[in-house]
Amino acid sequence: MIIESLAPALFVLAFLGLVLFAAGSDIASMQIPNWVSIALALVFPVAAFAAGLSWMQIGLHVLIGVIVFIAGFLLFSIGVLGGGDVKVISGVAVWTGAAALSPFAFWTTAAGGVLALIVLLTRKRLAPADGRPAFFNRLLTPTNGIPYAIAIAVGAIVSLPSQPIVQAAFR
């Protein structure tokens, strides 16, 4: 794989940094700052333009992100996903577009299932205790959610080869 253009490759690194930051933030505090999702959405058009995508393609990617946000909002309203998770999923969906949406959704869901199983089994064996890091005690508290941004990051990373910007950057 040869780097065809440095600009799209740098944008892909920015994408990865934002997604990994979201996962780390979710682990540490069970919150994802809004600026991460906003940055994902705002950086995409610039990255897409640098990668040579047409305005029509960029618009379709944004439309995918909006559709995913609406679906995510419905899941948020019934308590399936957290608000930060919905925003990050939507931001990643803008990057995946239709081409990489299926692998992103599949791997995010698969990683989320594995993550939930690990956290739930760990909660059965361990209880929060003094001397453990605060983030670990949050993970062990049964009434807390699961830091789903970890699964989102897995899905985003695994779907990278299908993303048009990555294909433009690496040929």
WOHUPE-V264254 format. One record per pair of residues at least 6 apart in sequence whose ideal C-beta (glycine too) atoms are under 7 Angstrom apart, sorted by the first residue. I is the first residue (numbers start at 1). J is the second residue. D is the distance in Angstrom with one decimal. If there is no record, write none. Layout:
# WOHUPE-V264254
i: {I & I}
j: {J & J}
d: {D & D}
This chain:
# WOHUPE-V264254
i: {1 & 2 & 3 & 3 & 3 & 4 & 4 & 4 & 4 & 5 & 5 & 7 & 8 & 8 & 8 & 8 & 8 & 8 & 9 & 9 & 11 & 11 & 11 & 11 & 12 & 12 & 12 & 14 & 15 & 18 & 18 & 18 & 19 & 19 & 19 & 19 & 20 & 21 & 22 & 22 & 22 & 22 & 22 & 22 & 23 & 23 & 23 & 25 & 25 & 25 & 26 & 26 & 26 & 26 & 26 & 27 & 27 & 27 & 28 & 30 & 30 & 30 & 30 & 31 & 32 & 32 & 32 & 34 & 36 & 37 & 37 & 37 & 37 & 40 & 40 & 40 & 40 & 41 & 41 & 41 & 44 & 44 & 44 & 45 & 47 & 48 & 48 & 48 & 48 & 51 & 51 & 51 & 51 & 52 & 53 & 60 & 60 & 61 & 61 & 62 & 64 & 64 & 64 & 64 & 64 & 65 & 65 & 65 & 65 & 68 & 68 & 68 & 69 & 69 & 72 & 72 & 72 & 72 & 73 & 75 & 75 & 76 & 76 & 81 & 82 & 82 & 85 & 85 & 85 & 88 & 88 & 89 & 92 & 92 & 92 & 93 & 95 & 95 & 96 & 96 & 96 & 97 & 99 & 99 & 99 & 100 & 100 & 100 & 103 & 103 & 103 & 104 & 104 & 104 & 107 & 107 & 107 & 107 & 108 & 108 & 108 & 108 & 111 & 111 & 111 & 112 & 112 & 115 & 115 & 115 & 116 & 119 & 119 & 122 & 123 & 123 & 126 & 127 & 128 & 128 & 128 & 138 & 160}
j: {170 & 171 & 9 & 169 & 170 & 168 & 169 & 170 & 171 & 168 & 169 & 50 & 47 & 50 & 51 & 165 & 168 & 169 & 169 & 170 & 43 & 47 & 50 & 165 & 165 & 166 & 169 & 43 & 95 & 36 & 39 & 40 & 92 & 152 & 153 & 156 & 153 & 36 & 32 & 36 & 88 & 149 & 152 & 153 & 149 & 150 & 153 & 31 & 32 & 33 & 32 & 84 & 147 & 149 & 150 & 135 & 147 & 150 & 135 & 138 & 144 & 145 & 147 & 84 & 84 & 88 & 149 & 87 & 88 & 87 & 88 & 90 & 91 & 91 & 92 & 94 & 95 & 65 & 91 & 94 & 61 & 94 & 95 & 58 & 165 & 57 & 58 & 61 & 165 & 164 & 165 & 168 & 169 & 168 & 164 & 97 & 98 & 94 & 97 & 94 & 93 & 94 & 97 & 98 & 101 & 90 & 91 & 93 & 94 & 89 & 90 & 93 & 86 & 90 & 81 & 86 & 89 & 90 & 86 & 81 & 86 & 83 & 86 & 148 & 145 & 148 & 148 & 149 & 152 & 149 & 152 & 152 & 104 & 152 & 156 & 101 & 163 & 165 & 104 & 159 & 163 & 164 & 162 & 163 & 164 & 159 & 162 & 163 & 158 & 159 & 162 & 155 & 156 & 159 & 154 & 155 & 158 & 159 & 151 & 152 & 154 & 155 & 151 & 154 & 155 & 148 & 151 & 146 & 150 & 151 & 146 & 139 & 146 & 140 & 140 & 142 & 140 & 140 & 137 & 140 & 141 & 144 & 166}
d: {4.6 & 6.1 & 5.1 & 6.5 & 6.2 & 6.7 & 6.0 & 6.6 & 4.6 & 6.9 & 5.9 & 4.0 & 6.2 & 5.3 & 4.1 & 5.4 & 5.2 & 3.5 & 4.3 & 7.0 & 6.5 & 3.3 & 6.3 & 6.4 & 6.2 & 5.6 & 5.7 & 5.8 & 5.9 & 5.5 & 5.6 & 5.4 & 6.6 & 7.0 & 4.8 & 4.6 & 5.9 & 6.0 & 4.9 & 4.8 & 4.9 & 4.6 & 6.9 & 6.9 & 4.5 & 4.9 & 4.0 & 6.5 & 5.3 & 6.3 & 5.5 & 7.0 & 3.9 & 3.6 & 6.7 & 5.9 & 5.0 & 6.7 & 5.1 & 6.0 & 6.4 & 6.4 & 6.2 & 6.1 & 3.4 & 5.8 & 5.7 & 6.9 & 6.6 & 3.7 & 5.4 & 6.9 & 4.5 & 3.0 & 6.5 & 6.7 & 6.9 & 6.6 & 5.1 & 5.5 & 6.6 & 4.9 & 5.6 & 5.5 & 5.3 & 6.9 & 4.7 & 6.7 & 6.2 & 6.9 & 4.6 & 3.6 & 6.4 & 5.7 & 6.2 & 6.3 & 6.8 & 5.4 & 4.1 & 5.9 & 5.3 & 6.7 & 5.4 & 5.9 & 6.2 & 5.1 & 6.9 & 4.7 & 3.5 & 6.1 & 5.0 & 3.9 & 6.7 & 3.9 & 6.1 & 3.5 & 5.5 & 6.0 & 6.2 & 4.5 & 6.9 & 5.6 & 5.0 & 6.7 & 6.1 & 6.8 & 4.6 & 6.2 & 6.6 & 5.8 & 5.4 & 5.8 & 6.4 & 6.4 & 4.8 & 6.2 & 5.9 & 6.8 & 4.7 & 5.7 & 5.8 & 6.2 & 5.6 & 7.0 & 5.9 & 4.4 & 3.6 & 4.6 & 6.4 & 4.2 & 5.3 & 4.7 & 6.4 & 3.9 & 5.8 & 4.1 & 4.2 & 6.4 & 5.2 & 5.5 & 6.8 & 3.0 & 3.9 & 3.8 & 6.2 & 5.8 & 3.6 & 6.1 & 5.7 & 5.2 & 5.4 & 6.1 & 5.1 & 6.8 & 5.7 & 5.5 & 5.6 & 6.2 & 3.8 & 4.7 & 5.7 & 5.5 & 5.1}
